[in-house]
Amino acid sequence: MTPKIKVLILGGGYAGVTAATGLRAACRRHGRLSITLVNKHNYHYFTTLLHQCVGRRGYQDISVDLPSLLQPEINFRQGQAVALTPNENQVEIESEGTRHTLDYDYLVLALGWEPQFYNISGLEQHALVLKNLNMARIIKNRIEEQMALASEHPAETWRTQIIVGGGGFTGVEVAGELADWCPRLIDRYDLKSIGITLIEGAPAILPGFDGLLVKDATCLLQQKQINLITGARIERVEERCVALADGRRLEAGVIIWTGGVRGHPLVEASGFTVNKQGRAEVNSYLQSVDSPNVYVIGDCCLAKDADGKALPPTAQIAFQQGKSVAQNLQRVLTGKAPVPFTPKVLGTFLTLGRKDALGVMQNKYRFSGWTAKMMKHFIAYRYLWGIGGLGLPLRKFWERR
């Protein structure tokens, strides 16, 4: 009997899920193809909407059940990859305290990111990082807890202050979401006010993004009475204080860090060639430069554009990479030559609370307000359609009603 070709996918984010669902048809056509996806949680969540769970949105709105999404064609294993042995084509995973070894013929690394703390004293110990659904719950609960204590102890005004460190995409969206949630918190806990401060080390928020988008986002955040501090580096973080390099000290009941990411540490620990941010170097087909039967995609991948510039770790790039790997694996399995990955940066859309949104497409078409919000919704539902067929976006839309 001919042995099955084993494709193992590590990670259930945008890149990993897109790769897995893209191979679904190949499973039907090739009876000797076995595909397994391993993920720490049994759900897939939409990172681009995660900030909304800190405020107004329910957790079920931005997640789908992985076994239901993948099976029966794709095998799902809940667990965490703890060791990789590329020379032996093996991965060790841990689940509920037990370790198992999985073999593969082709490995797809889509392990995502870990926070980058830049050796800032106290940052990792005292700041909360919006990394997944569980951390969204923790942040939301911490905010509620501090506001309740502030209501009981009015003199402790520092409890009503929230600091967001990092004025990039996530930080701006988190700050905007919190600003819209604050009026309800003020009413619920009978508070005078709640302060939100967004700190960015670059001269302006959203470094690297379209200039007009930056200007509009700055205006919207200021209209929401968010205190913007730019060009200031965080030097130290204490239990209830952020110390800036210029000597300023800001007290807060909740400190959230959104200031940097790096590739999953297991990638570097497994001997793959990585850059300073821990992202693995790949060729034009997204294969590891060290192991041709290992594909690296998503936030732990150092892919480059036609000009040799590193691609940003964004959802749309992860989606495109997952799709590319699925297509190339099918081509390789049928004896065809793979096709180089060609990224297409279609546009950028961000929400700043319930009603406000901004966006830019192809660096020339700009959107704001209701139009930008609908465009972001359209992108999200289009993604759902891509991984689960028409039924998935229709079901999620119905659940939100």
Secondary structure, 3 states (H helix, E strand, C coil): CCCCEEEEEECCCHHHHHHHHHCHHHHHHCCCEEEEEEECCCEEECHHHHHHHHCCCCHHHHEEEHHHHHCCCCEEEECEEEEEEHHHCEEEEEECCEEEEEECCEEEECCCEEECCCCCECHHHHCEECCCHHHHHHHHHHHHHHHHHHHHCCCCHHHHEEEEECCCHHHHHHHHHHHHHHHHHHHHHCCCCCEEEEEECCCCCCCCCCHHHHHHHHHHHHHCCCEEEECCCEEEEECCEEEECCCCEEECCEEEECCCEEECHHHHHCCCCECCCCCEEECCCCEECCCCCEEECHHHEECECCCCCECCCCHHHHHHHHHHHHHHHHHHHCCCCCCCCCCCCCEEEEECCCCCEEEEECCCEEEEHHHHHHHHHHHHHHHHHHHHCCHHHHHHHHHHC
